[in-house]
Amino acid sequence: MSTTSQKHTDLLDFVETLSGDRTLRVEENLGEGFVRLRVAEAERRQAKHDIRCSEDVIVEMLRNSRDAGARHIYVATTRDKDLRTIVILDDGQGIPDYMHKKVFDARVTSKLESMHMDRWGVHGRGMALYSIKENSTEAHVMSSDVGKGSSIRIVTDTSQLSERADQSTWPQMGLDDEGNQSVIRGPHNIVRTCCEFALEERPHVAVYLGSPAEIVATIRARVRPEIDDSELLFIDSFEALPVLHRLYAAADAVDLQEVAQSLGLDISERTAHRILAHQIKPQRSVVAQLTHSADTVGNHEIDLLKDRRGLKISNDDLDDFSRLLERDFELIASRYYVSLAGQPKIRVSKNRISVSFEIDKGD
């Protein structure tokens, strides 16, 4: 063997040793310590760079759902010691069954003719789900099919993939330099990530955030106006229904727990009973919660003390009433392509209850 050939072989052996396995990751030795990586290795390194924290996983999943045509995206997340579990459910176009594993491969995308440029950069390279898989301990399509929406479960190790220490604080809204509503302060945590995305994409997309139990309760409440209960009598299996509708179709606690777990949402049978008993309240969209928080700091729309001789309704009952109004507004939203810009505003006077809806119109 020539000296040159031996050096080439030695270099490749050295690169294999550094890589930590026997897989050859170099396509060509260019000399003087330079090599040309194989495509797979270059993609893997880029994927590691694309995702730096749990918040990056969230925004990439939100963008994926948006690009799939989803109008409602539900983010259920929990943390147990170092493990962060994220489940994203949506009512988008869905993923064919045979693609459930392939969507996590590099360069796989449904956007052949276009890419989406937004505030987070280019989307449509076919690298988002691959990058998430490379940075996660678990990444699975739990359930999806064409026209039925999706449920995708991601588990990350926070000792390997960091996240903000404060995951409970909600951001605050204000006006940006152009006079538009914007998030102006607060930790760059998962909550803020969801809020910024929802503000950027309204009125086309509504985002809901909560624990698995809260998200199950929210989905059941939100999809109710879309479902004709009589049609459920002729369904042979839950899988025949759209992903989100399955949670509403579950009539008892055992079924609800099983359906939720099949979608990646871990709840106990006891929790399922509490959801069916309406003991766990549905969540407002993150935009509605954001504007509600601002109202409590400034001038609140509900003033029960203006006329003490008039009608008095407790704040809890008003809150429940507002949630029902927001849920039932979905009928108008789905038919006329509009969405709420904030929570329904309720005014109580002596002999009148007035409700107003501020809306965002689609293009």
One Martini backbone bead per residue (centre of mass of N, CA, C, O) as a GRO file, in nm:
protein
  363
    1MET     BB    1   0.097   0.036   0.022
    2SER     BB    2   0.079   0.352  -0.003
    3THR     BB    3   0.130   0.636   0.170
    4THR     BB    4  -0.129   0.784   0.077
    5SER     BB    5  -0.332   0.554   0.132
    6GLN     BB    6  -0.266   0.526   0.432
    7LYS     BB    7  -0.352   0.814   0.515
    8HIS     BB    8  -0.643   0.789   0.422
    9THR     BB    9  -0.716   0.551   0.607
   10ASP     BB   10  -0.637   0.683   0.876
   11LEU     BB   11  -0.839   0.917   0.860
   12LEU     BB   12  -1.100   0.747   0.851
   13ASP     BB   13  -1.048   0.601   1.117
   14PHE     BB   14  -1.044   0.859   1.289
   15VAL     BB   15  -1.333   0.955   1.222
   16GLU     BB   16  -1.476   0.702   1.328
   17THR     BB   17  -1.379   0.729   1.618
   18LEU     BB   18  -1.508   1.010   1.674
   19SER     BB   19  -1.812   0.921   1.614
   20GLY     BB   20  -1.863   0.636   1.791
   21ASP     BB   21  -1.870   0.456   1.526
   22ARG     BB   22  -1.881   0.252   1.214
   23THR     BB   23  -1.979   0.484   1.051
   24LEU     BB   24  -1.941   0.631   0.754
   25ARG     BB   25  -1.899   1.008   0.719
   26VAL     BB   26  -1.706   1.010   0.465
   27GLU     BB   27  -1.662   1.086   0.123
   28GLU     BB   28  -1.393   1.285   0.132
   29ASN     BB   29  -1.051   1.342   0.100
   30LEU     BB   30  -0.884   1.673   0.088
   31GLY     BB   31  -0.680   1.732   0.287
   32GLU     BB   32  -0.539   1.886   0.552
   33GLY     BB   33  -0.809   1.788   0.728
   34PHE     BB   34  -1.008   1.770   0.490
   35VAL     BB   35  -1.363   1.700   0.441
   36ARG     BB   36  -1.636   1.525   0.294
   37LEU     BB   37  -1.945   1.491   0.374
   38ARG     BB   38  -2.204   1.324   0.409
   39VAL     BB   39  -2.527   1.395   0.382
   40ALA     BB   40  -2.627   1.265   0.648
   41GLU     BB   41  -2.422   1.411   0.834
   42ALA     BB   42  -2.495   1.702   0.760
   43GLU     BB   43  -2.790   1.681   0.848
   44ARG     BB   44  -2.743   1.606   1.144
   45ARG     BB   45  -2.589   1.867   1.219
   46GLN     BB   46  -2.813   2.064   1.139
   47ALA     BB   47  -3.030   1.951   1.327
   48LYS     BB   48  -2.878   2.018   1.592
   49HIS     BB   49  -2.890   2.330   1.532
   50ASP     BB   50  -3.201   2.393   1.495
   51ILE     BB   51  -3.223   2.260   1.791
   52ARG     BB   52  -3.188   2.410   2.133
   53CYS     BB   53  -3.492   2.379   2.248
   54SER     BB   54  -3.813   2.339   2.345
   55GLU     BB   55  -3.916   2.596   2.200
   56ASP     BB   56  -3.832   2.500   1.916
   57VAL     BB   57  -4.021   2.261   1.900
   58ILE     BB   58  -4.284   2.415   1.920
   59VAL     BB   59  -4.257   2.605   1.670
   60GLU     BB   60  -4.225   2.377   1.459
   61MET     BB   61  -4.499   2.243   1.516
   62LEU     BB   62  -4.676   2.486   1.459
   63ARG     BB   63  -4.587   2.526   1.165
   64ASN     BB   64  -4.677   2.251   1.064
   65SER     BB   65  -4.979   2.288   1.123
   66ARG     BB   66  -5.023   2.539   0.957
   67ASP     BB   67  -4.923   2.410   0.680
   68ALA     BB   68  -5.175   2.193   0.715
   69GLY     BB   69  -5.437   2.391   0.777
   70ALA     BB   70  -5.474   2.471   1.060
   71ARG     BB   71  -5.705   2.632   1.303
   72HIS     BB   72  -5.637   2.423   1.541
   73ILE     BB   73  -5.411   2.421   1.826
   74TYR     BB   74  -5.280   2.172   2.056
   75VAL     BB   75  -5.093   2.207   2.368
   76ALA     BB   76  -4.942   1.942   2.544
   77THR     BB   77  -4.767   1.975   2.865
   78THR     BB   78  -4.493   1.811   3.045
   79ARG     BB   79  -4.296   1.749   3.354
   80ASP     BB   80  -4.056   1.479   3.444
   81LYS     BB   81  -3.807   1.599   3.548
   82ASP     BB   82  -3.619   1.564   3.248
   83LEU     BB   83  -3.901   1.519   3.108
   84ARG     BB   84  -4.046   1.640   2.805
   85THR     BB   85  -4.386   1.659   2.709
   86ILE     BB   86  -4.523   1.676   2.369
   87VAL     BB   87  -4.852   1.756   2.237
   88ILE     BB   88  -4.981   1.777   1.902
   89LEU     BB   89  -5.295   1.905   1.797
   90ASP     BB   90  -5.505   1.892   1.493
   91ASP     BB   91  -5.713   2.017   1.193
   92GLY     BB   92  -5.567   1.922   0.956
   93GLN     BB   93  -5.484   1.724   0.680
   94GLY     BB   94  -5.277   1.521   0.745
   95ILE     BB   95  -5.136   1.180   0.762
   96PRO     BB   96  -5.053   0.921   0.615
   97ASP     BB   97  -4.991   0.614   0.732
   98TYR     BB   98  -4.723   0.552   0.554
   99MET     BB   99  -4.586   0.842   0.679
  100HIS     BB  100  -4.531   0.834   0.993
  101LYS     BB  101  -4.211   0.778   0.965
  102LYS     BB  102  -4.110   0.950   0.713
  103VAL     BB  103  -4.148   1.248   0.828
  104PHE     BB  104  -3.859   1.208   0.995
  105ASP     BB  105  -3.714   1.251   0.748
  106ALA     BB  106  -3.505   1.385   0.543
  107ARG     BB  107  -3.658   1.597   0.302
  108VAL     BB  108  -3.954   1.575   0.402
  109THR     BB  109  -4.233   1.710   0.209
  110SER     BB  110  -4.543   1.893   0.110
  111LYS     BB  111  -4.361   2.146  -0.023
  112LEU     BB  112  -4.271   2.149  -0.339
  113GLU     BB  113  -4.357   2.462  -0.449
  114SER     BB  114  -4.303   2.565  -0.143
  115MET     BB  115  -4.221   2.820   0.096
  116HIS     BB  116  -4.210   2.943   0.435
  117MET     BB  117  -4.197   3.280   0.539
  118ASP     BB  118  -4.102   3.392   0.861
  119ARG     BB  119  -3.990   3.499   1.168
  120TRP     BB  120  -3.828   3.199   1.178
  121GLY     BB  121  -3.809   3.157   0.869
  122VAL     BB  122  -3.765   2.878   0.690
  123HIS     BB  123  -4.036   2.670   0.555
  124GLY     BB  124  -3.983   2.352   0.361
  125ARG     BB  125  -3.714   2.154   0.374
  126GLY     BB  126  -3.763   1.885   0.548
  127MET     BB  127  -3.633   1.937   0.872
  128ALA     BB  128  -3.807   1.963   1.127
  129LEU     BB  129  -3.873   1.666   1.218
  130TYR     BB  130  -3.584   1.570   1.203
  131SER     BB  131  -3.469   1.763   1.415
  132ILE     BB  132  -3.649   1.665   1.644
  133LYS     BB  133  -3.562   1.370   1.646
  134GLU     BB  134  -3.249   1.428   1.697
  135ASN     BB  135  -3.344   1.591   1.987
  136SER     BB  136  -3.493   1.327   2.083
  137THR     BB  137  -3.630   1.040   2.253
  138GLU     BB  138  -3.920   1.106   2.116
  139ALA     BB  139  -4.103   1.042   1.791
  140HIS     BB  140  -4.460   1.049   1.716
  141VAL     BB  141  -4.727   0.936   1.537
  142MET     BB  142  -5.022   0.862   1.683
  143SER     BB  143  -5.241   1.019   1.483
  144SER     BB  144  -5.338   0.989   1.130
  145ASP     BB  145  -5.506   1.136   0.840
  146VAL     BB  146  -5.668   1.214   0.578
  147GLY     BB  147  -5.869   1.477   0.702
  148LYS     BB  148  -5.804   1.420   1.047
  149GLY     BB  149  -5.551   1.509   1.140
  150SER     BB  150  -5.330   1.539   1.441
  151SER     BB  151  -5.089   1.342   1.649
  152ILE     BB  152  -4.793   1.450   1.828
  153ARG     BB  153  -4.511   1.302   2.001
  154ILE     BB  154  -4.277   1.453   2.235
  155VAL     BB  155  -3.954   1.367   2.385
  156THR     BB  156  -3.739   1.526   2.619
  157ASP     BB  157  -3.411   1.599   2.746
  158THR     BB  158  -3.319   1.860   2.956
  159SER     BB  159  -3.013   1.771   2.987
  160GLN     BB  160  -2.981   1.809   2.660
  161LEU     BB  161  -3.245   1.993   2.622
  162SER     BB  162  -3.316   2.291   2.680
  163GLU     BB  163  -3.485   2.529   2.907
  164ARG     BB  164  -3.666   2.732   3.064
  165ALA     BB  165  -3.710   2.770   3.398
  166ASP     BB  166  -3.962   2.953   3.336
  167GLN     BB  167  -4.299   2.796   3.274
  168SER     BB  168  -4.541   2.997   3.414
  169THR     BB  169  -4.500   3.266   3.287
  170TRP     BB  170  -4.666   3.526   3.154
  171PRO     BB  171  -4.687   3.744   2.928
  172GLN     BB  172  -4.682   4.077   2.794
  173MET     BB  173  -4.864   4.329   2.651
  174GLY     BB  174  -4.828   4.553   2.361
  175LEU     BB  175  -4.674   4.800   2.167
  176ASP     BB  176  -4.517   4.849   1.898
  177ASP     BB  177  -4.361   5.062   1.675
  178GLU     BB  178  -4.641   5.020   1.484
  179GLY     BB  179  -4.897   4.968   1.689
  180ASN     BB  180  -4.891   4.667   1.757
  181GLN     BB  181  -4.969   4.386   1.892
  182SER     BB  182  -4.743   4.265   2.154
  183VAL     BB  183  -4.482   4.106   2.291
  184ILE     BB  184  -4.273   4.269   2.550
  185ARG     BB  185  -4.273   4.058   2.801
  186GLY     BB  186  -4.090   3.789   2.919
  187PRO     BB  187  -4.020   3.479   2.913
  188HIS     BB  188  -3.875   3.242   2.675
  189ASN     BB  189  -4.113   3.035   2.672
  190ILE     BB  190  -4.367   2.833   2.588
  191VAL     BB  191  -4.586   3.042   2.623
  192ARG     BB  192  -4.461   3.264   2.448
  193THR     BB  193  -4.438   3.104   2.190
  194CYS     BB  194  -4.745   3.064   2.154
  195CYS     BB  195  -4.823   3.364   2.157
  196GLU     BB  196  -4.653   3.466   1.919
  197PHE     BB  197  -4.774   3.279   1.710
  198ALA     BB  198  -5.076   3.355   1.744
  199LEU     BB  199  -5.041   3.656   1.673
  200GLU     BB  200  -4.914   3.610   1.390
  201GLU     BB  201  -5.169   3.405   1.285
  202ARG     BB  202  -5.386   3.583   1.315
  203PRO     BB  203  -5.703   3.447   1.235
  204HIS     BB  204  -5.619   3.147   1.127
  205VAL     BB  205  -5.503   3.072   1.424
  206ALA     BB  206  -5.556   2.865   1.710
  207VAL     BB  207  -5.418   2.849   2.046
  208TYR     BB  208  -5.367   2.580   2.285
  209LEU     BB  209  -5.279   2.555   2.643
  210GLY     BB  210  -5.178   2.259   2.842
  211SER     BB  211  -5.262   2.003   2.990
  212PRO     BB  212  -5.385   1.708   2.910
  213ALA     BB  213  -5.656   1.753   3.060
  214GLU     BB  214  -5.716   2.038   2.948
  215ILE     BB  215  -5.713   1.956   2.647
  216VAL     BB  216  -5.939   1.754   2.653
  217ALA     BB  217  -6.155   1.954   2.757
  218THR     BB  218  -6.123   2.157   2.523
  219ILE     BB  219  -6.185   1.979   2.280
  220ARG     BB  220  -6.468   1.891   2.364
  221ALA     BB  221  -6.582   2.184   2.361
  222ARG     BB  222  -6.494   2.281   2.065
  223VAL     BB  223  -6.626   2.033   1.884
  224ARG     BB  224  -6.929   2.016   1.947
  225PRO     BB  225  -7.054   2.202   1.708
  226GLU     BB  226  -6.943   1.987   1.474
  227ILE     BB  227  -7.139   1.765   1.600
  228ASP     BB  228  -7.348   1.494   1.528
  229ASP     BB  229  -7.467   1.272   1.748
  230SER     BB  230  -7.613   1.071   1.552
  231GLU     BB  231  -7.348   0.980   1.397
  232LEU     BB  232  -7.218   0.811   1.636
  233LEU     BB  233  -7.405   0.553   1.612
  234PHE     BB  234  -7.237   0.459   1.323
  235ILE     BB  235  -6.967   0.401   1.469
  236ASP     BB  236  -6.726   0.149   1.489
  237SER     BB  237  -6.478   0.356   1.536
  238PHE     BB  238  -6.271   0.606   1.632
  239GLU     BB  239  -6.084   0.604   1.368
  240ALA     BB  240  -6.317   0.725   1.178
  241LEU     BB  241  -6.248   0.980   1.311
  242PRO     BB  242  -6.141   1.256   1.387
  243VAL     BB  243  -5.913   1.315   1.616
  244LEU     BB  244  -6.074   1.528   1.793
  245HIS     BB  245  -6.359   1.378   1.800
  246ARG     BB  246  -6.290   1.134   1.985
  247LEU     BB  247  -6.306   1.281   2.263
  248TYR     BB  248  -6.619   1.329   2.239
  249ALA     BB  249  -6.719   1.028   2.178
  250ALA     BB  250  -6.644   0.964   2.457
  251ALA     BB  251  -6.872   0.851   2.711
  252ASP     BB  252  -6.655   0.734   2.904
  253ALA     BB  253  -6.379   0.702   3.101
  254VAL     BB  254  -6.245   0.462   2.961
  255ASP     BB  255  -6.259   0.570   2.673
  256LEU     BB  256  -6.118   0.840   2.723
  257GLN     BB  257  -5.850   0.728   2.815
  258GLU     BB  258  -5.787   0.559   2.560
  259VAL     BB  259  -5.797   0.787   2.354
  260ALA     BB  260  -5.592   0.974   2.479
  261GLN     BB  261  -5.353   0.768   2.476
  262SER     BB  262  -5.363   0.727   2.160
  263LEU     BB  263  -5.273   1.054   2.142
  264GLY     BB  264  -5.058   1.104   2.399
  265LEU     BB  265  -5.260   1.139   2.651
  266ASP     BB  266  -5.195   1.132   2.992
  267ILE     BB  267  -5.458   0.979   3.172
  268SER     BB  268  -5.670   0.907   3.409
  269GLU     BB  269  -5.966   0.781   3.508
  270ARG     BB  270  -6.022   1.002   3.714
  271THR     BB  271  -5.978   1.237   3.518
  272ALA     BB  272  -6.198   1.154   3.322
  273HIS     BB  273  -6.429   1.195   3.520
  274ARG     BB  274  -6.377   1.501   3.565
  275ILE     BB  275  -6.427   1.585   3.274
  276LEU     BB  276  -6.722   1.475   3.251
  277ALA     BB  277  -6.795   1.666   3.517
  278HIS     BB  278  -6.665   1.956   3.469
  279GLN     BB  279  -6.393   2.000   3.664
  280ILE     BB  280  -6.241   2.071   3.396
  281LYS     BB  281  -6.150   2.342   3.237
  282PRO     BB  282  -6.143   2.502   2.966
  283GLN     BB  283  -5.936   2.660   2.746
  284ARG     BB  284  -5.820   2.927   2.630
  285SER     BB  285  -5.680   3.097   2.424
  286VAL     BB  286  -5.385   3.259   2.432
  287VAL     BB  287  -5.500   3.530   2.339
  288ALA     BB  288  -5.731   3.551   2.544
  289GLN     BB  289  -5.546   3.533   2.794
  290LEU     BB  290  -5.376   3.779   2.727
  291THR     BB  291  -5.612   3.990   2.725
  292HIS     BB  292  -5.720   3.925   3.005
  293SER     BB  293  -5.469   4.009   3.163
  294ALA     BB  294  -5.480   4.304   3.071
  295ASP     BB  295  -5.759   4.373   3.195
  296THR     BB  296  -5.681   4.329   3.499
  297VAL     BB  297  -5.478   4.569   3.500
  298GLY     BB  298  -5.683   4.748   3.390
  299ASN     BB  299  -5.983   4.776   3.231
  300HIS     BB  300  -6.247   4.613   3.315
  301GLU     BB  301  -6.545   4.504   3.167
  302ILE     BB  302  -6.637   4.406   3.450
  303ASP     BB  303  -6.900   4.581   3.646
  304LEU     BB  304  -7.081   4.517   3.946
  305LEU     BB  305  -7.067   4.819   4.111
  306LYS     BB  306  -7.227   5.044   3.968
  307ASP     BB  307  -7.509   4.881   4.053
  308ARG     BB  308  -7.632   4.755   4.347
  309ARG     BB  309  -7.943   4.720   4.249
  310GLY     BB  310  -7.869   4.522   4.050
  311LEU     BB  311  -7.735   4.285   3.891
  312LYS     BB  312  -7.572   3.984   4.026
  313ILE     BB  313  -7.259   3.830   3.929
  314SER     BB  314  -7.034   3.615   3.943
  315ASN     BB  315  -6.720   3.567   3.828
  316ASP     BB  316  -6.743   3.263   3.772
  317ASP     BB  317  -7.002   3.279   3.598
  318LEU     BB  318  -6.891   3.475   3.389
  319ASP     BB  319  -6.661   3.293   3.297
  320ASP     BB  320  -6.837   3.056   3.202
  321PHE     BB  321  -7.006   3.221   3.001
  322SER     BB  322  -6.768   3.311   2.823
  323ARG     BB  323  -6.682   3.025   2.737
  324LEU     BB  324  -6.945   2.951   2.592
  325LEU     BB  325  -6.935   3.179   2.385
  326GLU     BB  326  -6.664   3.104   2.261
  327ARG     BB  327  -6.744   2.823   2.169
  328ASP     BB  328  -7.005   2.906   1.995
  329PHE     BB  329  -6.844   3.087   1.788
  330GLU     BB  330  -6.745   2.855   1.597
  331LEU     BB  331  -6.980   2.864   1.400
  332ILE     BB  332  -6.896   3.136   1.271
  333ALA     BB  333  -6.596   3.083   1.218
  334SER     BB  334  -6.635   2.835   1.016
  335ARG     BB  335  -6.832   2.995   0.804
  336TYR     BB  336  -6.663   3.305   0.800
  337TYR     BB  337  -6.358   3.328   0.863
  338VAL     BB  338  -6.333   3.390   1.177
  339SER     BB  339  -6.204   3.548   1.482
  340LEU     BB  340  -6.111   3.600   1.789
  341ALA     BB  341  -5.936   3.872   1.953
  342GLY     BB  342  -6.090   3.784   2.216
  343GLN     BB  343  -6.277   3.796   2.467
  344PRO     BB  344  -6.575   3.816   2.566
  345LYS     BB  345  -6.776   4.100   2.639
  346ILE     BB  346  -6.915   4.182   2.963
  347ARG     BB  347  -7.215   4.359   3.061
  348VAL     BB  348  -7.352   4.475   3.373
  349SER     BB  349  -7.671   4.579   3.457
  350LYS     BB  350  -7.966   4.623   3.589
  351ASN     BB  351  -8.139   4.507   3.296
  352ARG     BB  352  -7.854   4.403   3.161
  353ILE     BB  353  -7.685   4.191   2.913
  354SER     BB  354  -7.380   4.247   2.744
  355VAL     BB  355  -7.242   4.135   2.426
  356SER     BB  356  -6.910   4.126   2.278
  357PHE     BB  357  -6.729   4.083   1.959
  358GLU     BB  358  -6.401   4.063   1.869
  359ILE     BB  359  -6.273   4.056   1.535
  360ASP     BB  360  -6.109   3.860   1.289
  361LYS     BB  361  -6.032   3.882   0.955
  362GLY     BB  362  -5.984   3.741   0.683
  363ASP     BB  363  -5.853   3.762   0.355
   0.00000   0.00000   0.00000
